[in-house]
Amino acid sequence: MGINQKGAFILILFLYSTLTSAHTTDIIKIRTIGFTPYGINTNGKLSGIYYDIANQIVTGAGYISHNSVAPYARIIREIQAGKIDMTIMFRYPELEDYVEYIAPLPSLKIVVIGLIQANFNDISDLNGKKIVYLRGAKFSNKIDNNEGIIKYPIKTFVQGIKMLIAGRADAIIGPLDPIRNAAVQTQGTTLGKPFIVDQRTPWLQISNKSSMHFDSNKLKQSFLQLQKQDMLRP
């Protein structure tokens, strides 16, 4: 290969690398919490409230969305490792050094609820009870720090409801909507009265390792535009 040919070949590689890099930085990798109604995977078809909101924010900011759903624990690990760029979920102490918080979404009430015959009116009513708790989530310090309450980790809310039905647990904790959705999926299980134990705020948050590749202000402006249009409420 002659000198001119080598030079042309190197130039082509450089241009290809530049174009590929530019295209890659336009893509924002998102993980959405994987339970109804926030992130839903129905035979490979993805949807959900937070799934749709995240996509709208990213496209509104002029970027390309690459979104999938995953459990809490996996999302936390992937953010810490810098494998994903963005998510919508609660603030967690173990992520404070890894993310930039862009904007809060409407707060969610956290409840403890059992089957129809169960009745909880105070934290003390839960002492000695077994509560099923979504793995990786932290819904309430009052519950988390109470050693008298037995916590059993679960992968999905549906699994938790099935444990209630089987008599292997007394109650389940989490936002009310996904718990009710899980009950519907298990032959319309009738739940008792929800006991509100906390209120948590989900945040749009991006990985610190990703913030250098795209403009977080564009994401915030896109978020504010959706908020102005009242499109962020569950």
N, C-alpha and C positions, 0 to 999 in steps of 0.2 A: 504494500500500500504506500503510495507517494505521500509527501509531506502535505500537499494540498488536500488529498483525500482524508488523511488523518485529521487535519484541522477541521474539515467539514464534518467528519464523524463525531469529533469531540463537541463541536457546536450543536449538532443535532441532539446528542445526549444531554447537553446542558439545558437546551430549550425544553426537551421532554421532561427533565427533572424539575425544572421551574414550573412548567404547566401542571404537572402532577402534584407538586407541593402546594401550589395555589389552590387547586381543586380540593385537596385533602383538608386544607385549613377552612374551607367553606362548610365542611361537614361537622355537625355537633352530635356526638354520641350521647344518647339519653337512655337512662334506665327508669322505668316507671314501676312503682310498687305493685306487685302482682296479685291484687285481689279486687273483687267487685265491690263498688262500682268505679274504682280509680284506675286500675289497669287490668284488662281482661284479655285472655288468650283463648279464643274459641276455635279449636282445630286449626291453629296457625293464623287465624284472623284476629288482629289486635285492635282494641278499642278501649274506651274508658274515659272518665272525666279528666283525670290528670294526664292521661295519655294524649288526649285531644288538646288540652290546654298547652302542654309542653310543645307539641307540634306547631300550634298556632303562634306561640311566642317566638319560636326559632325561625319559622318562615316569615313572620312579620318583621323580624330583624334582618332579613335578607340572607339567612343561612339555610343550609340543607339539613333536614332532620333525619337522624338514623336512630329510631326509637324501638325499644323492646321492653318487655315486662320481666321482672325478677323478684325474688323474695327480699325482704329487708336486709337480712344478714349478708347476702351476696352483694347488694348495692353498696353497703357500708365498706365491705372489703375492696370492691372495685374502685370506689372513690379514693380510699387510702392508697391504693396502688397506682392511681392515676390512669386507670384503664377506661374510665368514662368521663364525660365532660359535665353532664348536668343531670339533676333529678329534682323531683318535688317530693319532699317528705319533712317530718319534724326535725328540729335541731337536736343533735346528739353531742354530748361532751367529747366523745372520742373522734368527732369529725371537725371540731373547732379549728384545729391547725391545718386542715386539709381543704377547706372550702371557703368561698366568698358567698355571703348571703345577699341575694339580689333584691327580693321583695317577698312579703308575707301574703299568703292566701287566707281566705276566711277560716276562722278557727273552728275546730271540731270538738264536740263534747265526747268525753271518754266515759264509757259506762261499764259497770259490772252487771251481768245479767245471767240468770239461770233459766231453767224450764218453768212452765206455768206455775208449778206449786212452790217455787223458790221465792223468797221475799227478803231482800236486803235493804236496810234503811240506814245503816251506819257501818263505818269501817270495822267496828268491833264485831259486827255480825259475820264477818269473813274470817275471823280467827279460827284456825283449825280446818278451814275449808280448802279444797283443792281448786285452784283457778287455772284454766288453760290460757297460755300466753304466747302470742305470735313470736316465734324465734327471731331474735335480733332487734325486736321493737322495745321501746321503753315508753309506756303509756302514762304511768303515774308514779311519782316518787312516794306517795303515801302507800301504795301497794308494794312497790319495789323494795322499800326499806322496812317493811313490816315482816319480821321473821316468823310471826305467827300464822301467816298466810302461805299455804303451799302453792308454788308455781310450777306448772308443767309445760315445757316448751312444745309448741306445735308448728307445723309447716304452713298450714292453711286454716282459715276460719271454718271451713267445711269439716276438716278433721276435728276441730274443737267441738263443733255441734254434735258430731257423731259420738264423741266421748261423753258429752252430757247425756245423750240418749241411752248410751250403754251403762250409765251410772258410774263411770270412771272419773268423773269430775263434777264439781258442784256449780261452777259458773265459768263464764268466759269474759275476758276484758278486751276492750277496743272501741273504736268509733262505732256508733249504733248502726249506721247504714250497711257496712259490709257484714256485720254480724247478722242482721236481718236477711240480707241477700243469701248468706250461707244457710240460714234456716229454711228459706224457700227451696234451696237446692236439695235439701234433705227431707223430701216428702212433706214440706210445709210444716215443719216442727213449730209448735206453739211455745213462744218464749214468755217469761214472766215480766214483771215491771222492771225497767232499767233503773239502776242506781248510779247516778252521775257522780264520779269520783274525781274528775279533773277536766281541764280544757286545754287542748294542745293546738298549736298553730303550725301548719305546714308552710315551708318556705321553698321558693325557687332558689336553688343553690348550684354553684358551679365549682368545679375542681380548681384549686390554686394552680395546678400544673397546666390547666387548659386556658386560663385567663389570658395568657400571653399570646395565644393563637387567634383569639377573636375579641371583639369589643363588647365588654359586659354592659356598657352604657346603652348599646343598641338593644340588648335583651331587655334591659329595664324599661326603655322607652316603649318597646313592643308590649311588655307586660302592662304598663300604665294605660296604653291605648285600649287593650282588652278590658281593663278595669273600668275605664271610662264608659265603655259600651256595655258594662254590667254582664260580662261573659265569663266571670271567674267563680261564680257561686255554684256550689255542688247541687 
